[in-house]
Amino acid sequence: MNSKIALITGATSGIGAACARLFAAQGFDLVLVARRQALLEEISKELEEQHQVSVQTLVADVRDKAVITTQLESLPAAWKKVDVLINNAGLSQGLDPIDKGDTDDWDTMIDTNVKGLLYVTKVVSNWMIQHKAGHIVNIGSIAGKEVYPNGNVYCATKHAVDALNKGMRMDLLPHGIKVTAINPGMVETEFSLVRFKGDEERAKGVYAGLEPLMAQDIADAIWFVASRPAHVNINDMLIMPTAQASASLTHKK
C-alpha cells in the first residue's frame, strides 16, 4: 500500500470516476464505493494496472445504512486510515412542481443525498478522529445555494448538504480534520440522464447550446483543495461554466 488513501462514493461514473482516476494518478490507494459491481471491477482493474496503486471496492448503496456501515467496518485496519473522503454519491430524480412530485423520487433523493452522506461520514470521521487528521470533501451543488423552479426537493437536499458541511467543519475542528464543500453548476455527467430516467434526448437538451463543466473540471478542483498544505482549508467552492451565471440563468448560443 502507498501512504495515502482516498475513499470515494459514487465512484463508477461522472465526478466520482474522474476523482478516482486523478487521485490514482497522484499515487493514492483507493476505496471505491458504488452500486454497480461490473463497473467497479472495471475501473479498479484499470487504475491498478495504469498507476500501480491498490484498490478496495465496496459494492453498496449508500442509502442502505446496515450494508454501507458493515461494508466500511469490514475493511482491513490498514485501509481505515483514510486521508480524503469524497462524499460524491448523489442524484436528482424528476423535475416537477411540488404538487406533482413523485414521493418515491423524494425518498430516493433524501436517502441518497443526505442520509447516505451521513452514514458514510459517521463511520469515516471516527477513523479520522482516531488518527487526528483527514479531509472530508462534500459534493454539493449550485442547488444548495439557490432554489430554481421545480427543483424543490433536490434543492432542499443540497441545501442540507451545505448546512452539514458547515456543521462538520465546526464539529471536527478540534480533531484537525478539514472539511470542504465543492458546489458545481452544470456538469455534463449521467446527472440529467438519471434525473429524466433514461430519456437521452431530454438529458442532452439541458446542455444544448452551451459548454457545460465536465467531470474532470470538478475532479481538478477537488484535487486542488485536497493538495493544499496542512494549515490551509478551503471551506467552500462554487464552480460554474462560463455560460452559467446562476442556477437558472444560462447563455445558450
C-alpha positions in Angstrom: 0.0 0.0 0.0 1.0 3.6 -0.6 1.0 6.2 2.1 -2.3 8.0 1.2 -5.8 6.6 0.9 -8.9 8.3 -0.7 -12.4 6.9 -0.2 -14.8 7.9 -2.9 -18.6 7.2 -3.1 -20.4 7.0 -6.4 -17.1 6.1 -7.9 -18.0 4.4 -11.2 -19.2 7.4 -13.2 -19.1 11.1 -13.6 -17.3 13.1 -10.9 -16.6 10.1 -8.8 -14.8 8.2 -11.6 -12.9 11.3 -12.6 -11.7 11.7 -9.0 -10.7 8.0 -8.8 -8.5 8.4 -11.9 -6.9 11.7 -10.8 -6.2 10.6 -7.2 -4.7 7.3 -8.5 -2.5 9.2 -10.9 -1.3 11.1 -7.8 -0.4 7.9 -6.1 -3.3 7.4 -3.8 -4.6 4.0 -2.9 -8.4 3.9 -3.2 -11.5 2.6 -1.6 -14.2 2.9 -4.2 -17.9 2.6 -3.3 -20.7 2.2 -5.8 -23.7 0.1 -6.6 -22.6 -1.3 -10.0 -20.2 -4.2 -9.4 -19.1 -4.7 -13.0 -18.2 -1.0 -13.4 -16.4 -1.1 -10.0 -14.3 -4.1 -11.1 -13.6 -2.4 -14.5 -12.3 0.9 -13.0 -10.4 -0.9 -10.2 -8.5 -3.1 -12.7 -7.8 0.0 -14.9 -6.3 2.0 -12.1 -4.3 -0.8 -10.6 -2.7 -1.5 -14.0 -2.1 2.1 -15.0 -0.9 3.6 -11.8 0.3 0.6 -9.7 -2.0 1.6 -6.8 -4.0 -0.7 -4.6 -7.8 -0.5 -4.8 -10.5 -1.9 -2.5 -14.1 -2.0 -3.9 -17.3 -1.9 -1.9 -20.5 -2.8 -3.7 -23.1 -0.9 -1.7 -25.9 1.6 -2.0 -25.2 4.5 0.5 -28.9 4.6 1.3 -28.7 1.2 3.0 -27.4 2.1 6.4 -26.8 -1.5 7.6 -25.0 -2.6 4.4 -22.8 0.5 3.9 -21.8 0.5 7.6 -21.0 -3.2 7.6 -19.0 -2.9 4.4 -16.9 0.0 5.6 -16.3 -1.6 9.0 -15.2 -4.8 7.4 -12.2 -3.1 5.7 -8.9 -4.2 7.0 -7.4 -1.9 9.7 -4.7 -0.6 7.3 -7.5 0.7 5.0 -9.2 2.7 7.7 -6.5 5.3 7.7 -8.4 7.3 5.1 -6.8 10.6 4.3 -9.5 12.0 2.0 -13.2 11.1 1.9 -15.1 12.3 -1.1 -18.8 12.2 -0.5 -19.8 12.2 -4.1 -22.8 9.8 -4.3 -25.9 11.8 -5.1 -28.6 12.3 -7.7 -31.7 14.1 -8.8 -34.9 12.5 -9.8 -37.7 14.3 -11.6 -38.2 17.9 -12.3 -41.8 18.5 -11.2 -43.7 21.2 -9.2 -44.2 20.3 -5.6 -47.9 19.3 -6.1 -47.0 16.8 -8.9 -43.8 15.4 -7.3 -43.3 11.6 -7.0 -42.8 10.8 -3.4 -40.6 7.8 -4.3 -38.3 10.3 -6.1 -38.3 12.4 -3.0 -37.3 9.5 -0.8 -34.5 8.5 -3.2 -33.0 12.0 -3.2 -33.3 12.5 0.5 -32.0 9.0 1.3 -29.0 9.3 -1.1 -28.0 12.9 -0.9 -28.5 13.5 2.8 -28.8 10.3 4.8 -26.3 8.3 2.6 -23.7 11.1 3.1 -24.3 11.0 6.8 -24.0 7.2 7.1 -20.6 7.2 5.3 -19.3 10.3 7.2 -20.3 8.8 10.6 -18.0 5.8 10.1 -15.1 7.5 8.3 -15.0 10.6 10.5 -14.5 8.4 13.5 -11.4 6.8 11.8 -10.1 10.3 11.1 -10.6 11.3 14.7 -8.5 8.4 15.8 -5.7 9.5 13.6 -6.2 13.2 14.3 -6.1 14.0 10.6 -8.2 13.8 7.4 -10.1 15.7 4.9 -13.8 15.4 4.0 -15.0 16.7 0.7 -18.7 17.0 0.2 -20.1 17.4 -3.3 -22.9 20.0 -3.1 -24.4 22.0 -5.9 -25.4 25.5 -7.0 -28.8 24.0 -6.0 -27.5 24.1 -2.4 -27.0 27.9 -2.7 -30.2 28.9 -4.5 -33.5 27.3 -5.5 -34.9 27.0 -9.0 -38.4 26.3 -10.3 -39.3 22.6 -10.0 -36.1 21.9 -8.2 -37.8 21.9 -4.8 -36.8 18.6 -3.1 -33.4 18.3 -4.9 -32.5 21.8 -3.9 -33.6 21.0 -0.3 -31.3 18.1 -0.2 -28.3 20.1 -1.5 -29.2 22.9 1.0 -29.0 20.2 3.6 -25.5 19.2 2.4 -24.4 22.9 2.6 -25.6 23.1 6.2 -24.0 19.7 7.1 -20.7 20.9 5.5 -20.7 23.9 7.8 -21.7 21.8 10.8 -19.0 19.1 10.1 -16.4 21.9 9.9 -17.3 23.1 13.3 -17.7 19.7 15.0 -14.5 18.2 13.6 -12.4 21.4 14.2 -10.9 20.1 17.5 -9.7 17.0 15.7 -7.7 18.7 13.0 -10.0 17.4 10.2 -10.5 19.5 7.1 -14.0 19.9 5.6 -14.7 21.3 2.1 -17.8 21.8 0.0 -17.5 21.7 -3.7 -20.6 23.1 -5.4 -20.8 22.7 -9.2 -23.1 24.3 -11.6 -24.0 22.4 -14.8 -21.8 19.4 -15.3 -22.3 17.0 -18.1 -22.4 13.6 -16.5 -25.1 11.0 -16.1 -26.9 13.5 -13.8 -29.6 14.6 -16.3 -30.0 11.1 -17.7 -30.7 9.9 -14.1 -33.0 12.9 -13.4 -35.0 12.2 -16.6 -35.0 8.4 -16.0 -33.1 7.4 -19.1 -34.6 10.0 -21.5 -31.4 10.7 -23.5 -33.0 13.4 -25.7 -34.3 15.4 -22.8 -31.0 15.0 -20.9 -28.9 16.2 -23.9 -31.3 19.2 -24.2 -30.1 20.5 -20.8 -26.6 21.2 -22.2 -27.6 22.1 -25.8 -26.2 25.5 -26.9 -23.6 25.9 -24.1 -20.4 24.3 -22.9 -21.0 22.8 -19.5 -18.4 21.8 -17.0 -17.0 18.3 -17.3 -16.4 15.8 -14.6 -12.7 16.3 -14.9 -13.1 20.0 -14.1 -14.6 19.2 -10.8 -12.0 16.5 -10.1 -9.3 19.1 -10.7 -10.9 21.4 -8.2 -11.2 18.6 -5.6 -7.5 17.7 -6.1 -6.6 21.4 -5.6 -8.4 21.6 -2.2 -7.1 18.2 -1.1 -3.5 19.1 -2.0 -3.2 22.3 0.0 -0.7 22.5 2.8 -1.8 21.1 6.2 -2.6 24.6 7.6 -5.0 25.5 4.7 -8.6 24.5 4.4 -10.8 25.6 1.5 -14.2 25.8 3.2 -16.4 26.3 0.2 -16.0 26.4 -3.6 -18.7 27.3 -6.2 -17.8 26.4 -9.7 -19.8 27.3 -12.8 -19.4 27.0 -16.5 -18.7 30.4 -18.1 -22.1 30.2 -19.8 -23.9 29.9 -16.5 -24.4 32.8 -14.0 -26.9 31.3 -11.6 -28.9 28.2 -11.0 -31.4 29.2 -13.7 -29.6 31.8 -15.8 -27.5 30.5 -18.7 -26.4 31.9 -22.1 -27.2 29.5 -24.9 -26.0 30.1 -28.4 
